[in-house]
Amino acid sequence: MAELEDWAGLVGGRDDSFNDLSVTMLMTPGGNTFASPFLAAASDGRRYWVKCVDTCPEYAKMSVAIEHIVSGVGRLIGAPVCDSSLIRIPDELTGSPAGRGHLKAGIAHASLALPNAIERRHALASRSQDDNQRRQASIYALWDWCFGCDPQWLYDLDSDESIYSHDHGLYLPTNDGHWKRSYLVQCADEPNELPDAPHGLSEEAVEEVSAALEKINRDALVNVLRGVPASWPVSDDDLEALGWFLEHRAPAVADRVRSLIGREVRSR
């Protein structure tokens, strides 16, 4: 069982050297929603929804780091999160209106924009379409593991409503856009199961994502957490506590995800 002390000093050496992707043009100025994401064209020729620290509420600027981390660890277990990346806002876009304020040069979080998708909230839908019987199994896992809140699902209309989990800024305890070590310790053993009925999930996918949680590698978690830019308002101590939380929590989440199949059988 992972101990908090095991993570001391593991997350360090972060910097702001990322230059692999940059904003080339603003497509929308963003709105007045929680994190004010805006649509942007990027240097790889694709479009992304971008969230940056400066357009978030003062109390929830860590939510950009939450977006980055949940997407990163979601990929470790095969969860259907949108392709995402850090993205650089260049000096020439400084001062451009975005959301509640104006952009500053620096690094933000970018989530690939699906060209033809609809968002549905609350209950999971379209389970029988595309590969959603498999994809939704890992959504249950990601939700419990990362203490999900504010369910938001994208359905790709160009791919038979293939589902994606997105907009993770309110994940992690206490689900308000930031986290503290004390919150993580308090909630580390607390279940946070998605309440949706598990009817029709792929049993094979349930086992695969449960096994992935049990095999979570500390080095892989450290790699995700070290990817948080140094300029974002998150300390190494904050990240080490979160790394411990995710490592500690993973085996119990695996057990709860496996139990979904038993619950479905009993409900028939």
C-alpha positions as CSV (number, residue, x, y, z in Angstrom):
1,M,0.0,0.0,0.0
2,A,1.4,3.4,-1.0
3,E,2.2,5.8,1.8
4,L,2.3,9.6,1.5
5,E,5.9,9.7,2.5
6,D,6.8,7.4,-0.5
7,W,6.0,10.4,-2.8
8,A,8.2,13.0,-1.1
9,G,10.6,14.5,-3.6
10,L,9.3,12.5,-6.6
11,V,7.8,15.5,-8.5
12,G,10.3,18.1,-9.3
13,G,12.2,19.7,-12.1
14,R,9.1,21.1,-13.7
15,D,9.6,24.0,-16.2
16,D,7.8,25.9,-18.9
17,S,9.8,24.7,-21.9
18,F,6.9,23.2,-23.8
19,N,6.8,24.4,-27.4
20,D,5.4,21.5,-29.4
21,L,2.0,23.1,-30.0
22,S,1.0,26.7,-30.1
23,V,-2.2,28.8,-30.7
24,T,-2.1,30.4,-34.1
25,M,-5.6,32.0,-34.2
26,L,-8.6,32.5,-31.8
27,M,-11.8,31.1,-33.3
28,T,-14.1,32.2,-30.5
29,P,-13.5,34.5,-27.5
30,G,-14.9,32.0,-25.0
31,G,-17.9,32.7,-22.8
32,N,-18.6,33.4,-19.1
33,T,-18.7,29.8,-18.1
34,F,-16.7,28.4,-15.2
35,A,-13.3,28.1,-17.0
36,S,-14.2,30.2,-20.1
37,P,-12.7,27.8,-22.8
38,F,-12.2,29.3,-26.2
39,L,-11.8,27.6,-29.6
40,A,-8.4,28.1,-31.3
41,A,-6.6,27.0,-34.4
42,A,-3.2,25.5,-33.5
43,S,0.2,25.0,-35.2
44,D,-0.6,21.4,-36.1
45,G,-3.5,22.5,-38.3
46,R,-6.2,21.3,-35.9
47,R,-8.6,23.1,-33.6
48,Y,-8.7,22.8,-29.9
49,W,-10.7,24.0,-26.9
50,V,-8.3,25.9,-24.8
51,K,-8.4,26.6,-21.1
52,C,-5.9,28.9,-19.4
53,V,-5.1,29.9,-15.9
54,D,-5.8,33.6,-16.4
55,T,-9.5,33.1,-17.5
56,C,-10.4,30.8,-14.5
57,P,-11.9,32.2,-11.3
58,E,-9.3,33.1,-8.7
59,Y,-10.3,30.3,-6.4
60,A,-10.2,27.7,-9.1
61,K,-7.1,28.4,-11.2
62,M,-5.8,24.9,-10.3
63,S,-8.7,23.5,-12.4
64,V,-6.5,23.8,-15.5
65,A,-4.0,21.4,-13.9
66,I,-6.9,19.1,-13.0
67,E,-7.9,19.1,-16.7
68,H,-4.4,18.2,-17.7
69,I,-3.9,15.5,-15.1
70,V,-7.2,13.7,-15.4
71,S,-6.8,13.5,-19.2
72,G,-3.2,12.1,-18.7
73,V,-4.1,9.5,-16.1
74,G,-7.2,8.6,-18.1
75,R,-5.0,7.6,-21.0
76,L,-3.1,5.3,-18.6
77,I,-6.2,3.1,-18.1
78,G,-7.5,3.4,-21.7
79,A,-10.4,5.8,-20.8
80,P,-12.0,7.6,-23.7
81,V,-10.8,11.1,-23.0
82,C,-10.4,13.6,-25.8
83,D,-6.9,14.0,-27.2
84,S,-5.2,16.8,-25.2
85,S,-2.0,18.6,-24.9
86,L,-0.3,21.6,-23.4
87,I,-0.4,24.5,-25.8
88,R,1.6,27.7,-25.9
89,I,-0.2,31.1,-26.2
90,P,2.3,33.3,-28.1
91,D,3.3,36.8,-27.2
92,E,1.5,38.2,-30.2
93,L,-1.9,37.1,-28.7
94,T,-1.3,38.8,-25.4
95,G,-4.3,41.1,-24.6
96,S,-6.8,39.3,-26.9
97,P,-10.2,39.1,-25.2
98,A,-11.0,35.6,-23.8
99,G,-13.8,34.7,-21.4
100,R,-13.9,37.1,-18.5
101,G,-10.6,38.7,-19.3
102,H,-7.7,38.9,-21.6
103,L,-5.0,36.4,-22.7
104,K,-1.4,36.4,-21.4
105,A,1.5,34.7,-23.1
106,G,2.2,31.3,-21.5
107,I,1.1,27.7,-21.4
108,A,-2.5,26.5,-21.4
109,H,-4.4,23.2,-21.7
110,A,-5.8,22.2,-25.1
111,S,-8.5,19.5,-25.8
112,L,-9.0,18.5,-29.4
113,A,-12.3,19.8,-30.8
114,L,-14.5,17.1,-32.3
115,P,-16.0,18.6,-35.5
116,N,-19.4,17.1,-35.2
117,A,-20.3,16.2,-31.6
118,I,-23.1,16.8,-29.1
119,E,-22.8,17.1,-25.4
120,R,-25.1,15.3,-23.0
121,R,-25.0,15.6,-19.3
122,H,-25.9,13.4,-16.4
123,A,-26.8,9.8,-17.5
124,L,-24.6,7.9,-19.9
125,A,-26.4,7.2,-23.2
126,S,-26.0,5.4,-26.5
127,R,-24.4,2.3,-24.8
128,S,-25.3,0.0,-27.7
129,Q,-23.7,2.2,-30.3
130,D,-20.2,2.2,-31.7
131,D,-17.9,0.6,-29.1
132,N,-19.6,2.3,-26.1
133,Q,-20.1,-0.9,-24.2
134,R,-16.3,-0.9,-23.8
135,R,-15.6,2.8,-23.7
136,Q,-18.2,3.4,-20.9
137,A,-16.6,0.7,-18.7
138,S,-13.5,2.8,-18.3
139,I,-15.6,5.9,-17.8
140,Y,-16.9,4.3,-14.6
141,A,-13.3,3.6,-13.6
142,L,-12.1,7.2,-14.3
143,W,-15.0,8.8,-12.5
144,D,-14.4,6.8,-9.3
145,W,-10.6,7.0,-9.4
146,C,-10.4,10.7,-10.0
147,F,-13.4,11.6,-7.8
148,G,-15.5,12.8,-10.7
149,C,-18.1,15.5,-10.5
150,D,-20.3,17.4,-13.0
151,P,-20.8,14.6,-15.6
152,Q,-20.3,15.8,-19.2
153,W,-20.1,13.4,-22.1
154,L,-19.4,14.1,-25.8
155,Y,-20.9,11.9,-28.5
156,D,-19.2,11.9,-31.9
157,L,-21.9,12.0,-34.5
158,D,-19.3,11.1,-37.2
159,S,-18.6,7.8,-35.4
160,D,-22.0,6.4,-34.4
161,E,-22.1,8.5,-31.2
162,S,-18.8,7.2,-29.8
163,I,-18.5,8.6,-26.3
164,Y,-15.8,10.8,-24.8
165,S,-15.4,12.0,-21.2
166,H,-14.5,15.7,-21.2
167,D,-14.4,18.9,-19.1
168,H,-12.8,17.5,-15.9
169,G,-12.0,20.7,-14.1
170,L,-14.2,19.9,-11.2
171,Y,-12.8,16.4,-10.6
172,L,-10.8,15.6,-7.4
173,P,-11.9,16.4,-3.9
174,T,-13.6,18.7,-3.0
175,N,-14.9,19.1,-6.5
176,D,-14.6,22.9,-6.7
177,G,-11.7,23.5,-9.0
178,H,-8.8,22.9,-6.6
179,W,-7.4,20.3,-4.2
180,K,-5.5,20.2,-1.0
181,R,-3.5,17.5,0.7
182,S,-6.0,17.3,3.6
183,Y,-8.9,16.8,1.2
184,L,-7.0,14.0,-0.6
185,V,-6.2,12.2,2.7
186,Q,-9.7,12.5,3.9
187,C,-11.2,11.1,0.7
188,A,-8.6,8.6,-0.3
189,D,-10.7,5.5,0.7
190,E,-14.1,7.0,0.0
191,P,-16.0,5.5,-3.0
192,N,-17.1,7.9,-5.6
193,E,-19.1,5.6,-7.9
194,L,-20.9,6.8,-11.0
195,P,-24.6,6.1,-10.2
196,D,-25.6,5.1,-13.7
197,A,-26.9,1.5,-14.0
198,P,-24.2,-0.8,-15.5
199,H,-26.5,-2.7,-17.9
200,G,-24.9,-3.8,-21.1
201,L,-21.2,-3.0,-20.3
202,S,-18.6,-5.2,-21.9
203,E,-17.5,-7.8,-19.3
204,E,-14.1,-8.0,-21.0
205,A,-13.6,-4.2,-20.9
206,V,-14.6,-4.1,-17.2
207,E,-11.9,-6.7,-16.5
208,E,-9.3,-4.9,-18.7
209,V,-9.8,-1.5,-17.0
210,S,-9.8,-3.1,-13.5
211,A,-6.5,-4.9,-14.4
212,A,-5.1,-1.6,-15.7
213,L,-5.9,0.1,-12.4
214,E,-4.2,-2.7,-10.5
215,K,-1.1,-2.3,-12.6
216,I,-0.8,1.5,-12.3
217,N,2.9,2.3,-12.4
218,R,4.2,5.0,-10.0
219,D,6.7,6.1,-12.7
220,A,3.8,6.6,-15.2
221,L,1.9,8.8,-12.6
222,V,5.1,10.8,-11.9
223,N,5.5,11.4,-15.6
224,V,2.0,12.8,-15.9
225,L,2.4,15.0,-12.9
226,R,5.8,16.4,-13.9
227,G,4.2,17.5,-17.1
228,V,2.3,20.3,-15.2
229,P,4.0,23.5,-16.1
230,A,6.0,25.3,-13.4
231,S,4.1,28.5,-14.0
232,W,0.7,27.0,-13.1
233,P,-0.4,27.6,-9.5
234,V,0.3,24.1,-8.3
235,S,3.2,23.2,-6.0
236,D,5.4,20.0,-6.1
237,D,3.9,19.1,-2.7
238,D,0.4,19.4,-4.2
239,L,1.3,17.1,-7.0
240,E,3.0,14.6,-4.8
241,A,-0.1,14.3,-2.6
242,L,-2.2,13.8,-5.7
243,G,0.2,11.1,-7.0
244,W,-0.1,9.3,-3.7
245,F,-3.9,9.6,-3.8
246,L,-4.2,8.1,-7.2
247,E,-1.8,5.3,-6.5
248,H,-3.4,4.5,-3.1
249,R,-6.9,4.6,-4.5
250,A,-6.4,2.5,-7.7
251,P,-6.8,-1.1,-6.2
252,A,-10.0,-0.3,-4.4
253,V,-11.5,1.3,-7.5
254,A,-10.5,-1.8,-9.5
255,D,-12.5,-3.9,-7.1
256,R,-15.5,-1.6,-7.3
257,V,-15.4,-1.6,-11.1
258,R,-15.3,-5.4,-11.2
259,S,-18.4,-5.5,-9.0
260,L,-20.4,-3.7,-11.7
261,I,-20.8,-7.0,-13.6
262,G,-22.1,-8.7,-10.5
263,R,-24.6,-5.9,-9.9
264,E,-25.9,-6.2,-13.5
265,V,-26.4,-10.0,-13.2
266,R,-28.3,-9.6,-9.9
267,S,-30.6,-7.0,-11.4
268,R,-31.7,-9.1,-14.3
